Amino acid sequence: MRTTDMADELFSGAAQPLPAGVRLATARHGGVTVTRVEIAREGLSRPRGRYVTLEMPSVSVLDERDAAVIEVCARELRALLPPEGPVLVLGVGNRRITADALGPRTVQRILVTMGAGAAPPVRGLRPVAAVAPGVAAATGLSLQQLAAALVGQLHPAAVICVDSLCSAEGQRLGRTVQFSDTGLYPAQADHTRHLTRDTLGVPVVAAGIPTLMQAQEGADLVVTPRALDSVIAHGAALLAGSVNRALQPRLTVQQLCWLTG
């Protein structure tokens, strides 16, 4: 099977029974299909934890104004986060490479309420900071080093990492969102983007949209959605809206859209 970051692709639709320690459930909410995968033991193809995949029409035709989709995404994301405390949002990736720019583009639309250690400007808002750390070639520092330094300064209750994902199924590119409480854990074993609770000392939730697929197993060539520019632009807006709504439930989608527009 081609490399995939999508947990449901590893277990759903298989002819054989689910492995011991894996539970899978699917539900429909409006136009969004939600698949929850829970891995309860080590030694499987993905780390132990909870994974939620939301399948929808192409994100290239959605954005932060699609309240119905955002409400479903936000509810699933909120369930993976601590109920209170500051949150650091990291936009992982290279903003100069379109398929890898989802993270940096998303953090541009996050409602930031944390400033120089001060309290949020409006009572009732959760403290949030958002950073796009860049890539090691540009900064001279690894993602792990930068993330650890930020966590050491901000002491967040959790970190949300937004990144482009890899799918094994071309029809799912730009049509699915995945959240997981296992941290940022790319399927490639030697990948340099691993960020987990073990490495940072706080819960790490990963959020992303698949924008890449290997052309064939073992090959370096990749396939991207035809409307890649639109997928990244609208996908970043959709993810940011979902993160904002998950972190600031007292504000409506419309209010969040106005504040971050």
Phi, psi and omega in degrees: 000142177297159178298138177215144172264357187269113185297322184293334178292336181280337188236334183276148176076004181281146180289326182277158178299160177297145176298154176302135180091005179242130175237141182223134179218143181234139178220161180243128178232100184063236179266012184245129174263123183251123177243122179252127177242127176242122178253117189257003180215160178279169174092003177262183188289345175228157181296157177297136180153193183250136179231134179234125177246131179243117181255136190208176171302162182312132180294348179293346177248010178243163173198197187290354179269353181277082189298323183297317179290318181298320181299319179294313180299315183296320180297318180291320179292318181300326181293342180265353186255154169301146186291341181207172180104159181299151179229135175255124177256122180252125175265098187273139176133182183252110184296344182273350178248116190306311184295341183252008187265005184300313181299305179301322180291328180292315184294340177296340183250007178284138177283105182271125182236004180251130180216114175051038177080001182281162176290158177305146184295337179236128180300137179100348177274140178284137179294126182223134171239150182222131183218141168254102189293343184081187182247156185302325181297333181265332186255337185079003179235145179284160176302320180297319179296314181293317180296318180296321179295318179295317179296321179296329179275321188265335182051056181288159173285336179198161174240134172252121178256124178252127185209156171289144183244169178246134177242155175266355184237115185301326182290350181264352179297126179072012181235000182226152174237137175236135171242145175209150178261018181269355185093180177277110189219077181304150184296330178290123187298329184262015183292145184270004185262014181295121175225115184227175176299325180295324183275333184251342178083004177223160177302138180236120178251131180258142178223138180190171177232134178289125179237359184224150171214136175297137179297322174204158186301130178083357183269156178274343180289144180233157176248139178234161178299149180299318180266052188300315181303317181289323177300315181292314182296308183285326178295320178296318179295319180294315179296317179298318177299321180291317178296314180300316181292323178295322184274334183235068185294345179283346179257143178281166176301319180296317179295318179296320178298319180292319183290332184251001183286000000 
